[in-house]
Amino acid sequence: MKEAGFTHWNPTGYPSDNSSGFTGLPGGRRYYIDGTFTSLTNLGYWWSSDEFDTTTVWCRSLGIIMLVLQKQS
């Protein structure tokens, strides 16, 4: 899921080979209290929803040592 190598990802994470064909890049996250950005080379997030349930979203995230899929309302 992550791009191959460490061009954009923190090199302390697990190596990846992009075998899925999805080149996930990190972008970090924005801290809601003061607006600062953190984890710019450690995390990537993708959000989605659908027209059938407008109160629920899916969050997909990649990290230097994780892959997570969460459903949030």
PQR file with spaces between the fields and no chain letter, atoms N, CA, C, O and H, PARSE charges and radii, in Angstrom:
ATOM       1  N    MET     1       0.822   -1.194    0.000 -0.4000 1.5000
ATOM       2  CA   MET     1       0.000    0.000    0.000 -0.0000 2.0000
ATOM       3  C    MET     1       0.870    1.263    0.000  0.5500 1.7000
ATOM       4  O    MET     1       0.515    2.254   -0.639 -0.5500 1.4000
ATOM       5  N    LYS     2       1.990    1.237    0.702 -0.4000 1.5000
ATOM       6  CA   LYS     2       2.873    2.400    0.728 -0.0000 2.0000
ATOM       7  C    LYS     2       3.790    2.384   -0.485  0.5500 1.7000
ATOM       8  O    LYS     2       4.046    1.335   -1.077 -0.5500 1.4000
ATOM       9  H    LYS     2       2.278    0.432    1.221  0.4000 1.0000
ATOM      10  N    GLU     3       4.279    3.562   -0.843 -0.4000 1.5000
ATOM      11  CA   GLU     3       5.237    3.614   -1.939 -0.0000 2.0000
ATOM      12  C    GLU     3       6.477    2.799   -1.570  0.5500 1.7000
ATOM      13  O    GLU     3       6.812    2.655   -0.394 -0.5500 1.4000
ATOM      14  H    GLU     3       4.071    4.414   -0.362  0.4000 1.0000
ATOM      15  N    ALA     4       7.138    2.279   -2.570 -0.4000 1.5000
ATOM      16  CA   ALA     4       8.368    1.535   -2.335 -0.0000 2.0000
ATOM      17  C    ALA     4       9.466    2.489   -1.887  0.5500 1.7000
ATOM      18  O    ALA     4       9.558    3.614   -2.378 -0.5500 1.4000
ATOM      19  H    ALA     4       6.866    2.396   -3.525  0.4000 1.0000
ATOM      20  N    GLY     5      10.286    2.042   -0.967 -0.4000 1.5000
ATOM      21  CA   GLY     5      11.400    2.854   -0.498 -0.0000 2.0000
ATOM      22  C    GLY     5      10.995    3.877    0.546  0.5500 1.7000
ATOM      23  O    GLY     5       9.913    3.801    1.128 -0.5500 1.4000
ATOM      24  H    GLY     5      10.211    1.127   -0.569  0.4000 1.0000
ATOM      25  N    PHE     6      11.879    4.830    0.771 -0.4000 1.5000
ATOM      26  CA   PHE     6      11.665    5.826    1.816 -0.0000 2.0000
ATOM      27  C    PHE     6      11.796    7.249    1.304  0.5500 1.7000
ATOM      28  O    PHE     6      12.249    8.126    2.040 -0.5500 1.4000
ATOM      29  H    PHE     6      12.758    4.891    0.298  0.4000 1.0000
ATOM      30  N    THR     7      11.411    7.501    0.057 -0.4000 1.5000
ATOM      31  CA   THR     7      11.502    8.850   -0.487 -0.0000 2.0000
ATOM      32  C    THR     7      10.657    9.827    0.311  0.5500 1.7000
ATOM      33  O    THR     7      11.098   10.942    0.592 -0.5500 1.4000
ATOM      34  H    THR     7      11.043    6.789   -0.541  0.4000 1.0000
ATOM      35  N    HIS     8       9.448    9.423    0.679 -0.4000 1.5000
ATOM      36  CA   HIS     8       8.544   10.302    1.421 -0.0000 2.0000
ATOM      37  C    HIS     8       8.263    9.819    2.834  0.5500 1.7000
ATOM      38  O    HIS     8       7.838   10.606    3.681 -0.5500 1.4000
ATOM      39  H    HIS     8       9.090    8.518    0.450  0.4000 1.0000
ATOM      40  N    TRP     9       8.492    8.541    3.103 -0.4000 1.5000
ATOM      41  CA   TRP     9       8.190    7.960    4.412 -0.0000 2.0000
ATOM      42  C    TRP     9       9.402    8.000    5.327  0.5500 1.7000
ATOM      43  O    TRP     9      10.543    7.945    4.868 -0.5500 1.4000
ATOM      44  H    TRP     9       8.837    7.902    2.415  0.4000 1.0000
ATOM      45  N    ASN    10       9.146    8.096    6.617 -0.4000 1.5000
ATOM      46  CA   ASN    10      10.184    8.040    7.636 -0.0000 2.0000
ATOM      47  C    ASN    10      10.954    6.721    7.490  0.5500 1.7000
ATOM      48  O    ASN    10      10.341    5.654    7.484 -0.5500 1.4000
ATOM      49  H    ASN    10       8.220    8.142    6.990  0.4000 1.0000
ATOM      50  N    PRO    11      12.283    6.776    7.371 -0.5600 1.5000
ATOM      51  CA   PRO    11      13.061    5.554    7.143  0.2800 2.0000
ATOM      52  C    PRO    11      13.110    4.600    8.333  0.5500 1.7000
ATOM      53  O    PRO    11      13.651    3.502    8.199 -0.5500 1.4000
ATOM      54  N    THR    12      12.566    4.975    9.490 -0.4000 1.5000
ATOM      55  CA   THR    12      12.560    4.054   10.630 -0.0000 2.0000
ATOM      56  C    THR    12      11.413    3.060   10.542  0.5500 1.7000
ATOM      57  O    THR    12      11.339    2.139   11.355 -0.5500 1.4000
ATOM      58  H    THR    12      12.127    5.867    9.599  0.4000 1.0000
ATOM      59  N    GLY    13      10.521    3.222    9.581 -0.4000 1.5000
ATOM      60  CA   GLY    13       9.389    2.314    9.420 -0.0000 2.0000
ATOM      61  C    GLY    13       9.765    1.054    8.655  0.5500 1.7000
ATOM      62  O    GLY    13      10.901    0.886    8.213 -0.5500 1.4000
ATOM      63  H    GLY    13      10.581    3.970    8.921  0.4000 1.0000
ATOM      64  N    TYR    14       8.785    0.181    8.513 -0.4000 1.5000
ATOM      65  CA   TYR    14       8.995   -1.053    7.766 -0.0000 2.0000
ATOM      66  C    TYR    14       9.119   -0.747    6.276  0.5500 1.7000
ATOM      67  O    TYR    14       8.404    0.112    5.760 -0.5500 1.4000
ATOM      68  H    TYR    14       7.862    0.318    8.872  0.4000 1.0000
ATOM      69  N    PRO    15      10.016   -1.436    5.584 -0.5600 1.5000
ATOM      70  CA   PRO    15      10.115   -1.234    4.136  0.2800 2.0000
ATOM      71  C    PRO    15       8.867   -1.770    3.431  0.5500 1.7000
ATOM      72  O    PRO    15       8.198   -2.670    3.938 -0.5500 1.4000
ATOM      73  N    SER    16       8.567   -1.221    2.281 -0.4000 1.5000
ATOM      74  CA   SER    16       7.406   -1.670    1.518 -0.0000 2.0000
ATOM      75  C    SER    16       7.795   -1.769    0.052  0.5500 1.7000
ATOM      76  O    SER    16       8.827   -1.247   -0.371 -0.5500 1.4000
ATOM      77  H    SER    16       9.111   -0.490    1.869  0.4000 1.0000
ATOM      78  N    ASP    17       6.941   -2.455   -0.723 -0.4000 1.5000
ATOM      79  CA   ASP    17       7.279   -2.665   -2.126 -0.0000 2.0000
ATOM      80  C    ASP    17       6.190   -2.188   -3.087  0.5500 1.7000
ATOM      81  O    ASP    17       6.327   -2.358   -4.298 -0.5500 1.4000
ATOM      82  H    ASP    17       6.103   -2.879   -0.380  0.4000 1.0000
ATOM      83  N    ASN    18       5.120   -1.597   -2.574 -0.4000 1.5000
ATOM      84  CA   ASN    18       4.015   -1.098   -3.384 -0.0000 2.0000
ATOM      85  C    ASN    18       3.405   -2.205   -4.242  0.5500 1.7000
ATOM      86  O    ASN    18       2.973   -1.951   -5.367 -0.5500 1.4000
ATOM      87  H    ASN    18       5.009   -1.459   -1.590  0.4000 1.0000
ATOM      88  N    SER    19       3.367   -3.425   -3.721 -0.4000 1.5000
ATOM      89  CA   SER    19       2.853   -4.561   -4.490 -0.0000 2.0000
ATOM      90  C    SER    19       1.359   -4.446   -4.791  0.5500 1.7000
ATOM      91  O    SER    19       0.866   -5.105   -5.707 -0.5500 1.4000
ATOM      92  H    SER    19       3.718   -3.632   -2.808  0.4000 1.0000
ATOM      93  N    SER    20       0.633   -3.623   -4.038 -0.4000 1.5000
ATOM      94  CA   SER    20      -0.806   -3.450   -4.285 -0.0000 2.0000
ATOM      95  C    SER    20      -1.082   -2.544   -5.480  0.5500 1.7000
ATOM      96  O    SER    20      -2.162   -2.598   -6.070 -0.5500 1.4000
ATOM      97  H    SER    20       1.034   -3.088   -3.294  0.4000 1.0000
ATOM      98  N    GLY    21      -0.108   -1.716   -5.834 -0.4000 1.5000
ATOM      99  CA   GLY    21      -0.305   -0.752   -6.915 -0.0000 2.0000
ATOM     100  C    GLY    21      -0.852    0.580   -6.441  0.5500 1.7000
ATOM     101  O    GLY    21      -0.914    1.527   -7.225 -0.5500 1.4000
ATOM     102  H    GLY    21       0.769   -1.673   -5.356  0.4000 1.0000
ATOM     103  N    PHE    22      -1.250    0.680   -5.186 -0.4000 1.5000
ATOM     104  CA   PHE    22      -1.719    1.942   -4.602 -0.0000 2.0000
ATOM     105  C    PHE    22      -0.532    2.604   -3.935  0.5500 1.7000
ATOM     106  O    PHE    22       0.001    2.077   -2.959 -0.5500 1.4000
ATOM     107  H    PHE    22      -1.200   -0.090   -4.550  0.4000 1.0000
ATOM     108  N    THR    23      -0.116    3.736   -4.439 -0.4000 1.5000
ATOM     109  CA   THR    23       1.064    4.411   -3.900 -0.0000 2.0000
ATOM     110  C    THR    23       0.647    5.386   -2.809  0.5500 1.7000
ATOM     111  O    THR    23       0.492    6.582   -3.055 -0.5500 1.4000
ATOM     112  H    THR    23      -0.550    4.164   -5.232  0.4000 1.0000
ATOM     113  N    GLY    24       0.470    4.865   -1.612 -0.4000 1.5000
ATOM     114  CA   GLY    24       0.071    5.703   -0.482 -0.0000 2.0000
ATOM     115  C    GLY    24       1.227    6.558    0.000  0.5500 1.7000
ATOM     116  O    GLY    24       2.311    6.050    0.284 -0.5500 1.4000
ATOM     117  H    GLY    24       0.596    3.894   -1.412  0.4000 1.0000
ATOM     118  N    LEU    25       0.988    7.862    0.091 -0.4000 1.5000
ATOM     119  CA   LEU    25       2.011    8.792    0.563 -0.0000 2.0000
ATOM     120  C    LEU    25       1.591    9.383    1.899  0.5500 1.7000
ATOM     121  O    LEU    25       0.399    9.557    2.151 -0.5500 1.4000
ATOM     122  H    LEU    25       0.107    8.274   -0.140  0.4000 1.0000
ATOM     123  N    PRO    26       2.557    9.694    2.757 -0.5600 1.5000
ATOM     124  CA   PRO    26       2.215   10.296    4.042  0.2800 2.0000
ATOM     125  C    PRO    26       1.841   11.764    3.876  0.5500 1.7000
ATOM     126  O    PRO    26       2.278   12.423    2.932 -0.5500 1.4000
ATOM     127  N    GLY    27       1.050   12.257    4.776 -0.4000 1.5000
ATOM     128  CA   GLY    27       0.692   13.674    4.781 -0.0000 2.0000
ATOM     129  C    GLY    27       0.516   14.192    6.188  0.5500 1.7000
ATOM     130  O    GLY    27       0.293   15.383    6.400 -0.5500 1.4000
ATOM     131  H    GLY    27       0.695   11.722    5.543  0.4000 1.0000
ATOM     132  N    GLY    28       0.617   13.283    7.159 -0.4000 1.5000
ATOM     133  CA   GLY    28       0.481   13.671    8.548 -0.0000 2.0000
ATOM     134  C    GLY    28      -0.957   13.944    8.949  0.5500 1.7000
ATOM     135  O    GLY    28      -1.905   13.498    8.302 -0.5500 1.4000
ATOM     136  H    GLY    28       0.798   12.315    6.986  0.4000 1.0000
ATOM     137  N    ARG    29      -1.087   14.683   10.028 -0.4000 1.5000
ATOM     138  CA   ARG    29      -2.410   15.060   10.530 -0.0000 2.0000
ATOM     139  C    ARG    29      -2.341   16.439   11.156  0.5500 1.7000
ATOM     140  O    ARG    29      -1.273   16.916   11.540 -0.5500 1.4000
ATOM     141  H    ARG    29      -0.318   15.045   10.554  0.4000 1.0000
ATOM     142  N    ARG    30      -3.494   17.066   11.251 -0.4000 1.5000
ATOM     143  CA   ARG    30      -3.594   18.399   11.836 -0.0000 2.0000
ATOM     144  C    ARG    30      -4.170   18.278   13.239  0.5500 1.7000
ATOM     145  O    ARG    30      -5.236   17.696   13.435 -0.5500 1.4000
ATOM     146  H    ARG    30      -4.362   16.679   10.939  0.4000 1.0000
ATOM     147  N    TYR    31      -3.467   18.824   14.196 -0.4000 1.5000
ATOM     148  CA   TYR    31      -3.896   18.782   15.582 -0.0000 2.0000
ATOM     149  C    TYR    31      -5.017   19.792   15.776  0.5500 1.7000
ATOM     150  O    TYR    31      -4.825   20.983   15.532 -0.5500 1.4000
ATOM     151  H    TYR    31      -2.601   19.298   14.037  0.4000 1.0000
ATOM     152  N    TYR    32      -6.191   19.329   16.215 -0.4000 1.5000
ATOM     153  CA   TYR    32      -7.390   20.165   16.255 -0.0000 2.0000
ATOM     154  C    TYR    32      -7.329   21.296   17.275  0.5500 1.7000
ATOM     155  O    TYR    32      -8.053   22.282   17.130 -0.5500 1.4000
ATOM     156  H    TYR    32      -6.347   18.361   16.413  0.4000 1.0000
ATOM     157  N    ILE    33      -6.493   21.185   18.294 -0.4000 1.5000
ATOM     158  CA   ILE    33      -6.466   22.225   19.335 -0.0000 2.0000
ATOM     159  C    ILE    33      -5.737   23.483   18.865  0.5500 1.7000
ATOM     160  O    ILE    33      -6.256   24.590   19.013 -0.5500 1.4000
ATOM     161  H    ILE    33      -5.905   20.385   18.412  0.4000 1.0000
ATOM     162  N    ASP    34      -4.553   23.322   18.306 -0.4000 1.5000
ATOM     163  CA   ASP    34      -3.788   24.516   17.917 -0.0000 2.0000
ATOM     164  C    ASP    34      -3.506   24.617   16.417  0.5500 1.7000
ATOM     165  O    ASP    34      -2.876   25.579   15.976 -0.5500 1.4000
ATOM     166  H    ASP    34      -4.132   22.423   18.186  0.4000 1.0000
ATOM     167  N    GLY    35      -3.959   23.644   15.631 -0.4000 1.5000
ATOM     168  CA   GLY    35      -3.802   23.722   14.185 -0.0000 2.0000
ATOM     169  C    GLY    35      -2.447   23.323   13.652  0.5500 1.7000
ATOM     170  O    GLY    35      -2.193   23.464   12.456 -0.5500 1.4000
ATOM     171  H    GLY    35      -4.470   22.863   15.989  0.4000 1.0000
ATOM     172  N    THR    36      -1.567   22.827   14.509 -0.4000 1.5000
ATOM     173  CA   THR    36      -0.256   22.406   14.032 -0.0000 2.0000
ATOM     174  C    THR    36      -0.351   21.065   13.310  0.5500 1.7000
ATOM     175  O    THR    36      -1.265   20.276   13.551 -0.5500 1.4000
ATOM     176  H    THR    36      -1.773   22.712   15.480  0.4000 1.0000
ATOM     177  N    PHE    37       0.600   20.826   12.431 -0.4000 1.5000
ATOM     178  CA   PHE    37       0.656   19.574   11.691 -0.0000 2.0000
ATOM     179  C    PHE    37       1.749   18.689   12.277  0.5500 1.7000
ATOM     180  O    PHE    37       2.833   19.166   12.612 -0.5500 1.4000
ATOM     181  H    PHE    37       1.343   21.466   12.236  0.4000 1.0000
ATOM     182  N    THR    38       1.458   17.401   12.396 -0.4000 1.5000
ATOM     183  CA   THR    38       2.421   16.459   12.951 -0.0000 2.0000
ATOM     184  C    THR    38       2.494   15.211   12.071  0.5500 1.7000
ATOM     185  O    THR    38       1.646   14.990   11.206 -0.5500 1.4000
ATOM     186  H    THR    38       0.577   17.014   12.124  0.4000 1.0000
ATOM     187  N    SER    39       3.506   14.419   12.309 -0.4000 1.5000
ATOM     188  CA   SER    39       3.675   13.112   11.661 -0.0000 2.0000
ATOM     189  C    SER    39       3.672   13.195   10.132  0.5500 1.7000
ATOM     190  O    SER    39       3.127   12.317    9.462 -0.5500 1.4000
ATOM     191  H    SER    39       4.195   14.598   13.012  0.4000 1.0000
ATOM     192  N    LEU    40       4.272   14.235    9.589 -0.4000 1.5000
ATOM     193  CA   LEU    40       4.225   14.456    8.140 -0.0000 2.0000
ATOM     194  C    LEU    40       4.855   13.327    7.328  0.5500 1.7000
ATOM     195  O    LEU    40       4.461   13.111    6.182 -0.5500 1.4000
ATOM     196  H    LEU    40       4.714   14.948   10.132  0.4000 1.0000
ATOM     197  N    THR    41       5.822   12.604    7.890 -0.4000 1.5000
ATOM     198  CA   THR    41       6.434   11.490    7.168 -0.0000 2.0000
ATOM     199  C    THR    41       6.091   10.139    7.794  0.5500 1.7000
ATOM     200  O    THR    41       6.671    9.118    7.425 -0.5500 1.4000
ATOM     201  H    THR    41       6.141   12.780    8.821  0.4000 1.0000
ATOM     202  N    ASN    42       5.151   10.130    8.738 -0.4000 1.5000
ATOM     203  CA   ASN    42       4.805    8.895    9.442 -0.0000 2.0000
ATOM     204  C    ASN    42       3.403    8.374    9.161  0.5500 1.7000
ATOM     205  O    ASN    42       3.163    7.178    9.325 -0.5500 1.4000
ATOM     206  H    ASN    42       4.679   10.960    9.037  0.4000 1.0000
ATOM     207  N    LEU    43       2.459    9.234    8.740 -0.4000 1.5000
ATOM     208  CA   LEU    43       1.057    8.837    8.593 -0.0000 2.0000
ATOM     209  C    LEU    43       0.436    9.365    7.312  0.5500 1.7000
ATOM     210  O    LEU    43       0.784   10.446    6.837 -0.5500 1.4000
ATOM     211  H    LEU    43       2.655   10.206    8.607  0.4000 1.0000
ATOM     212  N    GLY    44      -0.483    8.591    6.761 -0.4000 1.5000
ATOM     213  CA   GLY    44      -1.295    9.029    5.632 -0.0000 2.0000
ATOM     214  C    GLY    44      -2.739    8.648    5.897  0.5500 1.7000
ATOM     215  O    GLY    44      -3.003    7.542    6.368 -0.5500 1.4000
ATOM     216  H    GLY    44      -0.766    7.713    7.147  0.4000 1.0000
ATOM     217  N    TYR    45      -3.687    9.539    5.605 -0.4000 1.5000
ATOM     218  CA   TYR    45      -5.112    9.292    5.847 -0.0000 2.0000
ATOM     219  C    TYR    45      -5.909    9.514    4.572  0.5500 1.7000
ATOM     220  O    TYR    45      -5.603   10.405    3.779 -0.5500 1.4000
ATOM     221  H    TYR    45      -3.473   10.438    5.222  0.4000 1.0000
ATOM     222  N    TRP    46      -6.944    8.684    4.383 -0.4000 1.5000
ATOM     223  CA   TRP    46      -7.874    8.823    3.274 -0.0000 2.0000
ATOM     224  C    TRP    46      -9.274    8.649    3.828  0.5500 1.7000
ATOM     225  O    TRP    46      -9.559    7.670    4.519 -0.5500 1.4000
ATOM     226  H    TRP    46      -7.192    7.960    5.027  0.4000 1.0000
ATOM     227  N    TRP    47     -10.150    9.599    3.526 -0.4000 1.5000
ATOM     228  CA   TRP    47     -11.522    9.587    4.037 -0.0000 2.0000
ATOM     229  C    TRP    47     -12.485    9.366    2.886  0.5500 1.7000
ATOM     230  O    TRP    47     -12.272    9.857    1.777 -0.5500 1.4000
ATOM     231  H    TRP    47      -9.919   10.394    2.964  0.4000 1.0000
ATOM     232  N    SER    48     -13.558    8.616    3.164 -0.4000 1.5000
ATOM     233  CA   SER    48     -14.576    8.421    2.140 -0.0000 2.0000
ATOM     234  C    SER    48     -15.938    8.228    2.797  0.5500 1.7000
ATOM     235  O    SER    48     -16.037    7.913    3.983 -0.5500 1.4000
ATOM     236  H    SER    48     -13.731    8.217    4.065  0.4000 1.0000
ATOM     237  N    SER    49     -16.974    8.422    2.004 -0.4000 1.5000
ATOM     238  CA   SER    49     -18.354    8.197    2.448 -0.0000 2.0000
ATOM     239  C    SER    49     -19.152    7.795    1.219  0.5500 1.7000
ATOM     240  O    SER    49     -18.604    7.689    0.122 -0.5500 1.4000
ATOM     241  H    SER    49     -16.893    8.678    1.041  0.4000 1.0000
ATOM     242  N    ASP    50     -20.440    7.574    1.404 -0.4000 1.5000
ATOM     243  CA   ASP    50     -21.282    7.277    0.253 -0.0000 2.0000
ATOM     244  C    ASP    50     -22.632    7.957    0.405  0.5500 1.7000
ATOM     245  O    ASP    50     -22.962    8.476    1.472 -0.5500 1.4000
ATOM     246  H    ASP    50     -20.885    7.660    2.295  0.4000 1.0000
ATOM     247  N    GLU    51     -23.399    7.950   -0.657 -0.4000 1.5000
ATOM     248  CA   GLU    51     -24.674    8.669   -0.659 -0.0000 2.0000
ATOM     249  C    GLU    51     -25.764    7.959    0.133  0.5500 1.7000
ATOM     250  O    GLU    51     -26.819    8.546    0.372 -0.5500 1.4000
ATOM     251  H    GLU    51     -23.130    7.528   -1.523  0.4000 1.0000
ATOM     252  N    PHE    52     -25.542    6.715    0.547 -0.4000 1.5000
ATOM     253  CA   PHE    52     -26.564    5.949    1.256 -0.0000 2.0000
ATOM     254  C    PHE    52     -26.582    6.211    2.758  0.5500 1.7000
ATOM     255  O    PHE    52     -27.620    6.055    3.401 -0.5500 1.4000
ATOM     256  H    PHE    52     -24.684    6.238    0.353  0.4000 1.0000
ATOM     257  N    ASP    53     -25.441    6.608    3.322 -0.4000 1.5000
ATOM     258  CA   ASP    53     -25.363    6.884    4.758 -0.0000 2.0000
ATOM     259  C    ASP    53     -24.527    8.139    4.951  0.5500 1.7000
ATOM     260  O    ASP    53     -23.299    8.069    5.008 -0.5500 1.4000
ATOM     261  H    ASP    53     -24.598    6.735    2.800  0.4000 1.0000
ATOM     262  N    THR    54     -25.175    9.261    5.050 -0.4000 1.5000
ATOM     263  CA   THR    54     -24.465   10.544    5.121 -0.0000 2.0000
ATOM     264  C    THR    54     -23.921   10.860    6.511  0.5500 1.7000
ATOM     265  O    THR    54     -23.281   11.895    6.697 -0.5500 1.4000
ATOM     266  H    THR    54     -26.172    9.318    5.003  0.4000 1.0000
ATOM     267  N    THR    55     -24.161    9.990    7.487 -0.4000 1.5000
ATOM     268  CA   THR    55     -23.668   10.234    8.845 -0.0000 2.0000
ATOM     269  C    THR    55     -22.451    9.382    9.186  0.5500 1.7000
ATOM     270  O    THR    55     -21.915    9.489   10.289 -0.5500 1.4000
ATOM     271  H    THR    55     -24.681    9.149    7.336  0.4000 1.0000
ATOM     272  N    THR    56     -22.014    8.550    8.271 -0.4000 1.5000
ATOM     273  CA   THR    56     -20.884    7.659    8.528 -0.0000 2.0000
ATOM     274  C    THR    56     -19.791    7.892    7.495  0.5500 1.7000
ATOM     275  O    THR    56     -20.067    8.065    6.308 -0.5500 1.4000
ATOM     276  H    THR    56     -22.450    8.463    7.375  0.4000 1.0000
ATOM     277  N    VAL    57     -18.555    7.893    7.959 -0.4000 1.5000
ATOM     278  CA   VAL    57     -17.408    8.008    7.064 -0.0000 2.0000
ATOM     279  C    VAL    57     -16.447    6.861    7.347  0.5500 1.7000
ATOM     280  O    VAL    57     -16.432    6.299    8.442 -0.5500 1.4000
ATOM     281  H    VAL    57     -18.331    7.753    8.924  0.4000 1.0000
ATOM     282  N    TRP    58     -15.653    6.529    6.351 -0.4000 1.5000
ATOM     283  CA   TRP    58     -14.594    5.548    6.508 -0.0000 2.0000
ATOM     284  C    TRP    58     -13.262    6.279    6.513  0.5500 1.7000
ATOM     285  O    TRP    58     -13.027    7.172    5.700 -0.5500 1.4000
ATOM     286  H    TRP    58     -15.665    6.986    5.461  0.4000 1.0000
ATOM     287  N    CYS    59     -12.405    5.894    7.428 -0.4000 1.5000
ATOM     288  CA   CYS    59     -11.052    6.442    7.488 -0.0000 2.0000
ATOM     289  C    CYS    59     -10.079    5.305    7.234  0.5500 1.7000
ATOM     290  O    CYS    59     -10.091    4.288    7.927 -0.5500 1.4000
ATOM     291  H    CYS    59     -12.597    5.169    8.088  0.4000 1.0000
ATOM     292  N    ARG    60      -9.255    5.493    6.251 -0.4000 1.5000
ATOM     293  CA   ARG    60      -8.188    4.530    5.981 -0.0000 2.0000
ATOM     294  C    ARG    60      -6.875    5.235    6.263  0.5500 1.7000
ATOM     295  O    ARG    60      -6.660    6.368    5.832 -0.5500 1.4000
ATOM     296  H    ARG    60      -9.245    6.319    5.688  0.4000 1.0000
ATOM     297  N    SER    61      -6.008    4.564    6.982 -0.4000 1.5000
ATOM     298  CA   SER    61      -4.736    5.202    7.305 -0.0000 2.0000
ATOM     299  C    SER    61      -3.589    4.223    7.143  0.5500 1.7000
ATOM     300  O    SER    61      -3.724    3.023    7.379 -0.5500 1.4000
ATOM     301  H    SER    61      -6.183    3.644    7.333  0.4000 1.0000
ATOM     302  N    LEU    62      -2.472    4.767    6.737 -0.4000 1.5000
ATOM     303  CA   LEU    62      -1.224    4.030    6.656 -0.0000 2.0000
ATOM     304  C    LEU    62      -0.234    4.721    7.565  0.5500 1.7000
ATOM     305  O    LEU    62      -0.205    5.948    7.655 -0.5500 1.4000
ATOM     306  H    LEU    62      -2.363    5.742    6.545  0.4000 1.0000
ATOM     307  N    GLY    63       0.559    3.940    8.226 -0.4000 1.5000
ATOM     308  CA   GLY    63       1.604    4.493    9.070 -0.0000 2.0000
ATOM     309  C    GLY    63       2.905    3.756    8.829  0.5500 1.7000
ATOM     310  O    GLY    63       2.955    2.793    8.064 -0.5500 1.4000
ATOM     311  H    GLY    63       0.536    2.943    8.152  0.4000 1.0000
ATOM     312  N    ILE    64       3.952    4.213    9.485 -0.4000 1.5000
ATOM     313  CA   ILE    64       5.250    3.582    9.258 -0.0000 2.0000
ATOM     314  C    ILE    64       5.267    2.145    9.781  0.5500 1.7000
ATOM     315  O    ILE    64       6.122    1.356    9.378 -0.5500 1.4000
ATOM     316  H    ILE    64       3.911    4.996   10.106  0.4000 1.0000
ATOM     317  N    ILE    65       4.325    1.793   10.681 -0.4000 1.5000
ATOM     318  CA   ILE    65       4.265    0.413   11.173 -0.0000 2.0000
ATOM     319  C    ILE    65       2.838   -0.120   11.236  0.5500 1.7000
ATOM     320  O    ILE    65       2.578   -1.071   11.973 -0.5500 1.4000
ATOM     321  H    ILE    65       3.631    2.434   11.007  0.4000 1.0000
ATOM     322  N    MET    66       1.878    0.481   10.464 -0.4000 1.5000
ATOM     323  CA   MET    66       0.496    0.045   10.592 -0.0000 2.0000
ATOM     324  C    MET    66      -0.296    0.260    9.311  0.5500 1.7000
ATOM     325  O    MET    66       0.097    1.024    8.430 -0.5500 1.4000
ATOM     326  H    MET    66       2.089    1.254    9.865  0.4000 1.0000
ATOM     327  N    LEU    67      -1.426   -0.440    9.236 -0.4000 1.5000
ATOM     328  CA   LEU    67      -2.450   -0.240    8.227 -0.0000 2.0000
ATOM     329  C    LEU    67      -3.770   -0.377    8.960  0.5500 1.7000
ATOM     330  O    LEU    67      -4.014   -1.409    9.585 -0.5500 1.4000
ATOM     331  H    LEU    67      -1.745   -1.061    9.952  0.4000 1.0000
ATOM     332  N    VAL    68      -4.651    0.654    8.902 -0.4000 1.5000
ATOM     333  CA   VAL    68      -5.867    0.664    9.697 -0.0000 2.0000
ATOM     334  C    VAL    68      -7.066    1.051    8.821  0.5500 1.7000
ATOM     335  O    VAL    68      -6.957    1.918    7.954 -0.5500 1.4000
ATOM     336  H    VAL    68      -4.453    1.492    8.394  0.4000 1.0000
ATOM     337  N    LEU    69      -8.199    0.403    9.057 -0.4000 1.5000
ATOM     338  CA   LEU    69      -9.462    0.746    8.438 -0.0000 2.0000
ATOM     339  C    LEU    69     -10.470    0.939    9.557  0.5500 1.7000
ATOM     340  O    LEU    69     -10.699    0.021   10.345 -0.5500 1.4000
ATOM     341  H    LEU    69      -8.288   -0.301    9.761  0.4000 1.0000
ATOM     342  N    GLN    70     -11.081    2.126    9.641 -0.4000 1.5000
ATOM     343  CA   GLN    70     -12.033    2.429   10.700 -0.0000 2.0000
ATOM     344  C    GLN    70     -13.313    2.996   10.108  0.5500 1.7000
ATOM     345  O    GLN    70     -13.287    3.723    9.115 -0.5500 1.4000
ATOM     346  H    GLN    70     -10.895    2.872    9.001  0.4000 1.0000
ATOM     347  N    LYS    71     -14.431    2.652   10.734 -0.4000 1.5000
ATOM     348  CA   LYS    71     -15.721    3.243   10.367 -0.0000 2.0000
ATOM     349  C    LYS    71     -16.119    4.157   11.512  0.5500 1.7000
ATOM     350  O    LYS    71     -16.134    3.742   12.671 -0.5500 1.4000
ATOM     351  H    LYS    71     -14.452    2.062   11.541  0.4000 1.0000
ATOM     352  N    GLN    72     -16.442    5.406   11.186 -0.4000 1.5000
ATOM     353  CA   GLN    72     -16.785    6.379   12.213 -0.0000 2.0000
ATOM     354  C    GLN    72     -18.087    7.071   11.881  0.5500 1.7000
ATOM     355  O    GLN    72     -18.364    7.387   10.723 -0.5500 1.4000
ATOM     356  H    GLN    72     -16.429    5.744   10.244  0.4000 1.0000
ATOM     357  N    SER    73     -18.883    7.304   12.910 -0.4000 1.5000
ATOM     358  CA   SER    73     -20.155    8.030   12.744 -0.0000 2.0000
ATOM     359  C    SER    73     -20.061    9.379   13.422  0.5500 1.7000
ATOM     360  O    SER    73     -21.022   10.148   13.401 -0.5500 1.4000
ATOM     361  H    SER    73     -18.659    7.048   13.850  0.4000 1.0000
